[in-house]
């Protein structure tokens, strides 16, 4: 019974891990875009 429970947990971890990896990549891309935008605003003359 414990083996089945551990196998089920491991299976769920694999299912969750891939979407989390993509989420982190998407967030990093968004942060980089926001940083570029902020830098462009800071360079504009007042």
Secondary structure per residue as TSV (DSSP state, phi and psi in degrees):
chain	resnum	aa	ss	phi	psi
A	1	X	-	360.0	-41.6
A	2	X	H	-64.3	-39.0
A	3	X	H	-62.7	-41.3
A	4	X	H	-65.1	-40.7
A	5	X	H	-64.1	-43.8
A	6	X	H	-65.2	-39.9
A	7	X	H	-64.1	-40.1
A	8	X	H	-64.9	-42.8
A	9	X	H	-63.5	-43.0
A	10	X	H	-62.1	-41.4
A	11	X	H	-62.1	-41.1
A	12	X	H	-67.3	-37.0
A	13	X	H	-61.4	-42.2
A	14	X	H	-63.6	-40.1
A	15	X	H	-64.4	-36.8
A	16	X	H	-82.5	-33.2
A	17	X	H	-61.0	-45.9
A	18	X	H	-62.8	-48.0
A	19	X	H	-63.1	-33.4
A	20	X	H	-67.5	-40.9
A	21	X	H	-59.1	-44.1
A	22	X	H	-66.4	-39.4
A	23	X	H	-60.2	-44.6
A	24	X	H	-62.7	-42.5
A	25	X	H	-61.4	-45.3
A	26	X	H	-62.9	-41.7
A	27	X	H	-64.3	-42.7
A	28	X	H	-62.9	-39.3
A	29	X	H	-64.3	-43.3
A	30	X	H	-64.4	-40.5
A	31	X	H	-63.4	-42.2
A	32	X	H	-63.1	-41.8
A	33	X	H	-63.9	-41.8
A	34	X	H	-64.4	-40.4
A	35	X	H	-61.2	-43.0
A	36	X	H	-62.5	-42.5
A	37	X	H	-62.2	-45.9
A	38	X	H	-61.8	-42.5
A	39	X	H	-62.7	-38.8
A	40	X	H	-66.9	-35.1
A	41	X	H	-69.7	-41.2
A	42	X	H	-66.0	-26.9
A	43	X	H	-82.2	-17.5
A	44	X	S	-68.8	139.6
A	45	X	-	-67.1	145.3
A	46	X	-	-78.8	360.0
